[in-house]
Each structure stands twice: as structure tokens, then as C-alpha cells.
Amino acid sequence: MENMKIKMTTPVVEMDGDEMTRILWGWIKEKLILPFVDLKTEYYDLSLLNRNATKDQVTIDAANATKRLGVGVKCATITPNKQRMEEYPELTEQWKSPNGTIRAILDGTAFRAPILLPFIHPVVSSWKAPITIARHAYGDIYKAVDLRTNEAGVAKLYFIGESGAEQTLDVYKSDGSAVWLAQHNTEKSIRNFARSCFEYALDTKQDLWFSCKDTISKIYDGAFKEIFEEEYQTRYREKFENLGLVYFYTLIDDAVARAVRSEGGFIWALKNYDGDVMSDMVATAFGSLAMMTSVLVSPDGVCEFEAAHGTVTKHYYRYRNGEKTSTNPMATIFAWSGALRKRGQLDNLPDLAAFGDQLEAASLNTLKSGIMTGDLSRLVEPGFEFKIVNSEEFLDAVAVKLRESLGKV
């Protein structure tokens, strides 16, 4: 049987995570991958306690390994807040988001797209095809510094260049208590963001929209608009026109109105915070975050696949108490299928690439047959017959479909 497994030559970077998604991670490997693939991974444990034990060095190592090997797959992880610090008293620090650390090291763009099902129609009735959110994954409010003051005074923005040149800008003269925020981005990161979006649009043959608010933020958002336009005109216009694709810029409020009236089927590039918010809106309108794919793509083609949702804490507590949970594993399955397909494409292993497609098809066919987890049952439209199962039962059903597809019944 071992000799019949699909071969790999280069490992994928495997980043394990926390809570219920960590349990699902193990089951997916056990039931859907290891029986069929001679799996090779370079393993990193990104669970909260291991990040604490390594002072978060494991996250940095995993990101650098992904840069080196070209493909990574990541389980959902905990980003600790005050409540988590109380829950895990052994934590020595409120560690930063692993996703943020990885995104900064890869300087990538996060592309998120919904997984569509015929028996769950989007809340927006005109949407016929997925809307892919391309989120700039560096800087802005996520790398900002903020300050609270309790007396009257003046805040200034002060820059000292390496040449010694100085620039000063009065932010505001406050007559009492106030809060202040300073954020940044870099031309290099914005340009890499633009290139990742144009390349992904060409690869998936989809139109590309970009929107921000340059009428208000004339310099900051204006830089994003100018760099996107420059990249399009100098690098991508001819390629887009040859494929019949469209790139256009519009203000974000206009883009929201256009998106709601559209049929979908395009990539919507957004700044970091805008992308964070709109990806959740799009996911919910199409179904749920548990049915959202996510891939981080760097300008040089490095890809890191993950689920778009969190660690499903409530289900984990129930699982820990011995209950069988009906947790939806679809987004985590698609993270693995995407990583294996990309690895197969890069290494010229068509069987491995095809396995990624077959794994996704088996998962979707299981849902279409009416076998699903509890979260999806609440979204099913009248007239479609279904059966609610727990997570292990769902994965076992997917395994049956996968064996049929691979001729291993």
C-alpha cells in the first residue's frame, strides 16, 4: 500500500495550531491525506503554549521555512487577549498574532474566497460567483502606535531622514483629554501588494478592483492608488487586455455599492483594515467563515494556505468534556488541498496536484449528498434533505467519496 501512495519530493511547511482546529487538523491528516499521500512536511508547532515556550521564535522559523520551501499550510491559532492571559497563567507575554508575523515576513497578500454550495444561496441575491477579497497584509492600523493624553496640548508628526532633513506636521491642538494614532506603510510593501493582486488576477483569470479613500486621505491612500495605477500601466495592462480582463479603481464607498449590485466573480483588493472587515462581510453573505478559503501569496509566489476562521473555542471545551462536536472542517480541508495542489504544481507532480482537486471535490460531493455539520444545516434552503453529523462522521463520509474518486474502494 505504501508504494501506491501519491509521491511528494519537497515538503510543505506544516504549522499546527490550537483548540478544536488542532483536533480537526489531526483527523484530516489521519483520514484524508496519510492513507493516500506519502506526506512530507516540515513541522512547526504554533500552539499558544509552544509559542510562549520559544518566545514566539517558532512562528518566525515557520515563516522563514515557508519562504525557503515555497508552500506552507497553517492551522488556526490563538492570539491571546486579556481573557486568554487569565486562562493561560503560564503565558509570559501577550504574544502577537502569528498570522500578522507570518504576513509581515512573507510580505504577502491574503486572498479569501467563499466555497459555494447549490443549496445555500448568498444573502445578496445578485451574486452568482465568488468575490475574492485581496487584503493587504502589512502595516496600517495593525502596525500603528497609539497614545492617550489627559491634558491640553499639541500633537506633532515628526520625521528625521537619514540625511538629517526634518519634516514636522501639526496633527491637532487639543483642549483636553484625547486619543492619538499614528500608522505607516512602505512603498515597497504597497508595490508588492499591487503585484501580488495583478499576478493572482492573471493566474485565476478574474477582473481586479482596487478601492480606498484617496479623496480624504490624499497622501496616504493616494499613494496606494498611484502605485496600483503605475504597476498596471507599466507591467500588466497588455497582459490584462490580451485575456480580456479589467482593472479599475474606485472609491471604497462606491466599490461597496458596485459590489452589492454585481454578480460577483472578481477580485476586490483592499487595504489591511478594509480587507479584514469586508472579508468577514463577504464570507457571511455567502454562507459562513467556515466556508471561506484563504491563501497568503507573496510577490515571488510563496503561498501559505489556512482556514479563514478561528480555533472554535466553544466546541473545543465541549470536546474536552467528552462530547462529540459538529464542527465544520471544510476551510481546513481546503487549506490542505490548496497546499498539496500548489506543491504538485511547483514540483511538476500532476498526481499530487490532482489529489488537491479530488479532495475538494469529495468534500463538496459529501455536502451535496446531504451529509453536513450543524452550522451549515441552519443555512440550508427549504426542500433540500440533509443529515447532521459530527465532525468525525463527516470526515469519514468524505473519505468514502475520496476513495471512490481515487479508485481505492
N, C-alpha and C positions, 0 to 999 in steps of 0.2 A: 504493500500500500504506500509506503514511504516514497518509493521510486515513481509512483503515479502522481504524486503531488505536483502542483504547478511550481516551477522553479523561480527563485529570485537570485540575483547576483549582488546587488547593492542593498544594504539595509535601509529601512526608513527609520527616522528618529521617532521613538515611541515615548510620549510624555504622559505618564499615568497621573490620575487626579484624586478627587475627594468624593466621599459620601456615596450617594446612590449611583452616580455616574461611574464611579470606580467599580462598583459591583457589576453594572451593565457591561463595562469595558472588559472585564474578565470573562463574562458569559459570551459576549460577541466573539472574542478570540477563540474560546473553547468550542463553541457550537458552529460558528460560521466561517472561520478562517483556518484554524490549525488543521481541521480534517482535510482541507483541500489545497492548502498552500504551504510550501516549505518556507515558512515565515522567517525572515531575517530582520531583526530590529536592533537598534542601539537604544537601550532602555534608560530612561531618566524618571525618577520618582518625584513628581511635582506636588505631592500631597503637602498640606499645610505644615504638618509636623516635620517632614523632611526638609522643607524649605527653611523652617526655623533652625533645624539642626545644622544645616550647611550655611546659615546666614544668607540664604537665597542664592548662593553660588550655583546650586543645581539648575536654577532657571536660566542663568547666564550660560552655563555649559550646554544646556539643551538648545538654546537659541543658536549658539555658535556651531553646534553639531549639525543643526538644520541648514545653516549656511554652507557647511562643508559637504553634506551629503545630498542637499538639494530638495529633499522631501521630508516633512515631518507630519505626525498626527498626534493631536493633543486631546486628552480628556478634560472635562470641566474641572475647575479648581476653585477653592475658596479664596476670596480676597477679604482678609479679616477687618471687621469694623469693631466698635466698642463692645458690642454684644458678643462677638466671637472671641475677643480678648478675655472676656469673663468665662466663656465656655471652655476655652483652652488656656488655663492659667500658666501652662509651661511656656507659652509664647514670650519671647524676649523683645519682640518688636511688632508693630502693626505693619506687616510686610506689604509691599506694593502689589498691585495686580500683576500676576505672571503674564497675562496677555499683553499688558502695557509694556512690560520689559521686553518681551519677545518681539513685539511690533517695532519698538524703538531700535533694537539691534538689527532686525531684518530690514527696517525702513520700508515696510510693506504697506499695501493697501488691502483692507478686508472687504471681500466680495461676499455678500449674503443674498441668497435667493430661496424662495419658498419651494417646497415639494408639493406639487399639485395632485389632487385626487378627484376623480369624476363625481364622487358623491358628496363632496364638500366644495361649494362654490364660494368665491370671495364675497365679502360684505359689499364691496364696490361692484355692482352688477356688470359694469362695462369691462372689467378686467378679464381678459381671455388667456393671457400668457404671463409668466412670472415677471416681476420687476426686480432686478438685481441692484441692491444698494452697494455702491463702492464707497467705503468710508476711509478717508484719510486717517491713518493710524499713528500720527505723530503730532505732538505739540498742542497748541491752543490751550483750552482750559485744563486739559489733562496734565500739562506741564507748567501750569500757572503758579504764581506765588500770590498770596493774598494777605491782607492786613486789616485789623480793626482798630480804630482810634477813638478816643473818648474826649477829645478837646478840639477846639477850633484850630485850623491850620491849613497849610497848602501842601498838596502832594505834587511831586515833580517826577517826570520820566527823564532819566539821566543816562546818557550813553558816552563811554570813553573808548575811542578807537585805538587800535594798536599804534597808530601813528601819533597818538596824543591828542587828536582832534576831539572836541567835545560837542555834544548836542544836548539841549535841555528843552523840555516841553512842560508847561504847567498843565497838570491834569484837572485840578479843581481846587477852589478855595472853599473849604468847609467852615460853617459857623458853629459846628458842634460835632457830636459823635458821627462817625461814618465808617463805611467799609470800602476797601480798595482791592483791585485785582489787576495784575499785570501778566500778560501771556505773550508767547512768541511762536514763531515758526521760522523755518530757514528756506532760502531759495532752493537749495539742493533737495530738501525733502518734498517741497511742493512740486518741483520739476519731476522727481521720481514718482510722485503720486500721479501726475498727469500721464507720464509714460506708461505706468502700470495700467491705467484705465484705458488708454488708447490700444495698448497691446492686447488686453483682455477683450476689448470690443472686437478687434480684428480676429482673435482666436475663436470667439463664440459667435461672430457674425451678427452682432447686435448694434443698434444705434446707441450713441452715447450722449447723455445730457450732463451738463455741469451747472450747478447753481450755488450762489452765495448772495451776499447783500452789499455789493460794491457801491450802491448809491448812498449808503450810510457809512460803512467802513471803507472809505475811498482808497486809503493806502493799504491797509491790511488785506481786506477782501479783494481790493483792486489788484494786488499782486497775484493772487490766485487766478483771477480772470485773465490777466495779461499773460501769465506763464502758460496756461492751458491753450490760449489762442496762438501763442508763439510756437508751442510744440506741434499743434495741429497744422499750422501753415507750413512749417519748415520740414516736418518729419512724416506726417500722417495723411495730409489732405488727399494726395494722389491715391494712396492705398485705400482710403475710405471710399473715394469716388469709384474706383475700379470694382469694389464689392457692392456698390450701391448703398453704402451706409451713410448715415447722417450724424454729424456732431453739431451741437448748438449750445449756446449759453443763454440762460435767462435768470432773472432774479428768483430767489428761493420761494417767495410767496406766489409768484406766477407759476413756478415749476410745480408747486403743490396743487394748484388749480388744474394745471395741464395734466398732471399725473392722475388725478381723480377722474378726469374726463376721458382718459386714454384707454386703450385696450391692453396696456402693458407690453411686455416683450422688449424692454430696453434696459440699459444700464444707467443708473442715476448716481453720478459722482457727487459726493458731498464732503464738506469739511468734517473734522473729527466729531464735534458735538452734534451737528446736524445729522450726520450719519448714524450716530448712536441712537438718537431719538427716532428717526424715520425708519430704521431697520426694524425696530420693535413694532412701529405702526403698521408697516407693510406685512410683517410676519403675522400679526394679529388679524389684519384684514383678510389675509389669505387663509388663515387657519389657526396656527399656533407657533410659538417659538420652537416647540419640539419637532416641527416640520420645516425647519429652516436650515439650509446648508450654509457653511461658512468656510472660506479659504482665504488665507493671507498670502498675497503674491508680492514678491519684491521685484524691483525693476530688472534684475538679472535673471528672473524666472524661478527663484526659490519659492516653494509652496509649503504652507503649513495648514493642514486641514483640522477643523474642530467642529464641535456642536455649538450652535449659537446660544444655547441656554445654560443655566447654572447647574448646580450639583444636586438639585431636587432634595433638599434637606428634609422636608416633612416625610417623604417616602422613606428616606434613609432611617429616620427614627423608628418608623413602623417596621421596617425590615429588621432593624436591630432588636426589636421586641418579638421577632419570630413571625411576623405577618408576611403574607405573600402580597407584593405590591404590583399594581398595574401601571408601571412606569413606561412611558413611550421611549423606545431606544432608536427611533428612526434617524434622528440627526447624528447620533453617534455611529450608527451603521454607515451612514453616508460619509462621515469623516474618514472611516477606514476604507470604504470603497473608492473614494476620491484619491486617497494617498496611494493605494495599491495600483489604481489605474495610471496615475501620474508616474509612479516608479516604473511601471511597464512601458509607458511611452518613452521615457528618458533612456531606459536601458534596452530598448528595441526587443521587448518581450511581449509579443502580441497576446499570448495566453494569459499573462498576468493582467494586462490592460483589459482584456475581455472579461476576466473574472470580476473586475470592479463593476462593469456594466451588468453582469449576471447577478451579482449580489444585490444591486439596486433593484433590478427587475424582480427578483424573487421576493424582496421586501414589499414592493408595491403590489405585486400579484397576491401576496398574502392578505394585504388590506382590501384589495378589490374583491377577494373571495369572502369578505365579511368578518375576518378574524382581526381583532384590533384591541388596543389598550383603552382603558376607561376614558382618557382625556378626549380621544377622537370620537367616541360614541356620543358625546354631548354636542358635537358639531355636525353629525350625520343628518342629511336631509330626509324628510319623510319618504317612506316607500322602499328604502334600502335596508335589507335584512342583515343583521350583524350579530356577532357573538363577542362579548367582552371576556378577555383572558388576562392572566397575569403576565409579567414580563418574560419569565422563563418559557411559558407556554407559547407566547408569541414568537420568541426566537426559535423554539423547536419547530413551529409551523413554517417559519422562513427557511430553516434548514432542510425541511422536506422539499419545498419548492426549489431550493438551490440544488439539491441532489438530482432532482428531476431534470433541471436545466443542464447540469453537467453530465448527465447520463450515468449517475452513480447510484441509482435506486437499487 
